[in-house]
Amino acid sequence: MDEKQARKLGKMLQQSRETQGLSAREVATRSGLVASSVRRLEQGAIANPGIETLKSLADVLDLDASDLYATAGVMPTNGLPSFAPYLRSKYSDLPDSAQAELEKTFARIAAKHGYDPGGPNPGEDEAQ
């Protein structure tokens, strides 16, 4: 993971933690990490967080683990990220404003066509 990805991952983690009103220590306790690791991840100081670390944080912070994987530039063998983290990862050289514009445009197109990013519920897409 490069420095820019590390900062984006850290920002994503910190924003989610703060939105939920959790301290770094609380996140650490719930995820099985140490508080200093949570803080270092939020600061973008850990270059290669493990998949299990990201999964634990996603569970605690109610985030999609595949979004964290994409932001960190790692992908487990199963699952793909949602479109916004994919765009940020794929087009990381674009300025943040351009990435936001891509995300906004996709959201507009998805809404226009009734796309539900949550996908079908189990059983909804099976043939009768």
C-alpha positions in Angstrom: 0.0 0.0 0.0 1.4 3.4 -0.9 1.4 6.5 1.3 -1.8 7.9 -0.3 -3.7 4.7 0.2 -2.5 4.5 3.8 -3.8 8.0 4.5 -7.2 7.3 2.8 -7.6 4.1 4.8 -6.7 5.9 8.0 -9.2 8.6 7.2 -11.9 6.1 6.5 -11.3 4.2 9.8 -11.1 7.4 11.9 -14.3 8.9 10.4 -16.2 5.7 11.0 -14.9 5.4 14.6 -15.7 9.1 15.4 -19.2 8.8 13.8 -19.9 5.9 16.1 -18.5 7.8 19.1 -15.9 5.2 19.8 -12.4 5.8 21.2 -9.4 4.1 19.6 -9.1 2.1 22.8 -12.7 0.8 22.4 -12.1 -0.1 18.8 -8.9 -1.9 19.8 -10.6 -3.9 22.5 -13.5 -4.9 20.3 -11.2 -5.9 17.4 -8.5 -7.6 19.3 -5.9 -5.1 18.4 -3.9 -2.7 20.6 -4.9 0.9 20.7 -1.5 2.1 19.4 -2.1 0.0 16.2 -5.5 1.5 15.7 -4.1 5.0 16.1 -1.1 4.2 13.7 -3.5 2.8 11.1 -5.6 6.0 11.4 -2.5 8.1 10.9 -1.5 6.1 7.8 1.6 4.8 9.5 1.1 1.1 8.9 2.0 0.2 5.3 0.7 -3.3 5.2 -2.2 -4.1 7.5 -3.2 -7.7 7.3 -6.4 -8.9 5.8 -7.6 -10.2 9.3 -6.8 -6.9 10.9 -8.9 -5.1 8.3 -11.7 -7.6 8.6 -11.7 -7.2 12.4 -11.9 -3.4 12.1 -14.6 -3.6 9.4 -16.7 -5.7 11.8 -16.3 -3.4 14.7 -16.8 -0.2 12.7 -19.7 -1.6 10.6 -17.8 -1.1 7.4 -17.7 -3.4 4.3 -14.4 -5.3 4.6 -14.0 -5.4 0.8 -14.1 -1.6 0.8 -11.2 -1.5 3.3 -9.3 -4.1 1.3 -9.7 -2.1 -1.9 -8.6 1.1 -0.1 -5.6 -0.7 1.3 -4.8 -2.2 -2.1 -5.2 -5.8 -1.0 -7.8 -8.2 -2.1 -8.7 -11.6 -0.5 -9.6 -14.4 -2.8 -13.3 -13.8 -2.3 -15.4 -10.6 -2.7 -15.1 -7.4 -4.6 -15.3 -3.9 -3.3 -18.2 -1.6 -3.9 -17.7 0.9 -6.7 -16.5 3.9 -4.8 -13.5 2.3 -3.2 -12.7 0.6 -6.5 -12.7 4.0 -8.2 -10.5 5.5 -5.5 -8.1 2.5 -5.8 -8.0 2.3 -9.6 -7.7 6.0 -10.2 -5.7 7.0 -7.2 -3.6 9.4 -9.2 -6.6 11.6 -9.9 -7.1 14.5 -7.5 -9.6 13.9 -4.7 -12.1 16.2 -6.3 -12.0 14.2 -9.5 -12.5 10.9 -7.6 -15.5 12.5 -5.8 -16.9 13.6 -9.1 -16.6 10.0 -10.4 -18.4 8.7 -7.3 -21.2 11.3 -7.6 -21.7 10.6 -11.3 -21.9 6.8 -10.6 -24.4 7.4 -7.8 -26.5 9.6 -10.2 -26.5 6.9 -12.9 -27.2 4.1 -10.5 -30.2 6.0 -9.1 -31.5 6.8 -12.6 -31.5 3.1 -13.4 -32.9 1.9 -10.1 -29.6 0.2 -9.2 -29.5 -1.0 -5.6 -25.8 -1.3 -4.4 -27.0 -3.8 -1.8 -27.9 -6.2 -4.6 -30.8 -8.6 -4.5 -31.8 -10.2 -1.3 -31.1 -13.9 -1.0 -33.6 -15.8 -3.2 -34.7 -12.7 -5.2 -32.5 -13.5 -8.2 -33.1 -17.2 -8.5 -35.4 -18.5 -11.2 -38.8 -19.8 -10.1 
